[in-house]
Amino acid sequence: MHIAFTETVAKEIERIWGPGSPGRLKLVYDSEGRGCAVSGVPTLWLVDETGAHDITIDGSPYSVLMDKKHEVFFEERMTVDYVQEGLRFVLKSSGQIYNAHMSLIDKRQAVSAR
C-alpha cells in the first residue's frame, strides 16, 4: 500500500504538526458513534506512538500508520490532497473519493498538555 501527499497538503500538515515536533501520522477508519464497524469515516490523526496492531504504510513524503484491521477498507494506491477553499483534506484513489472533507486531528499527549 502507498499513500502520496501532494505538495499543498504537505505544507498544511507541516503547519499543523509543527517544525521539529514529535509524532506520527495515522490513517484511521473512524467508526466511533456510527453504530456499525463498516460505517467508518477516514480520518488522519497525529499520534505519539505506534499502536499494538499498527502497520506502517509507505508514503511520500510521510509514512503513515494504520491499524491492520482497517487495511481492508482502502485501495493499494491513494492520494491525500488539500483544498484551500473550505480548508479541507481529501483522501482519494484513482477509483473513488474516500473522504472529501477529511480531518487531521492532533491526538498527541505532549501537544495537548501544553
C-alpha angles and dihedrals in degrees: 000000000000133000119196120200118206119232090250094055092043090058091050093047090050090051092052095038094050126228112285093001120145124244146079135250116247128190108215130190092214111202097158111136093006098102096230132063092223094053095076133141121223110242134172118228132188105220136181098229148357116282124231093258099035124124125195117245117206112243144160123262090353134036111221133213121226134175105252092233091059094058091089091066095061140064126241095254123036138162131215116207136173125228112205092202102077093008093249141148120229125205112198145152132197088272105041151355109253096189126355092187102040119167130221106214121191106222096165113131095209091056096044091049092062 
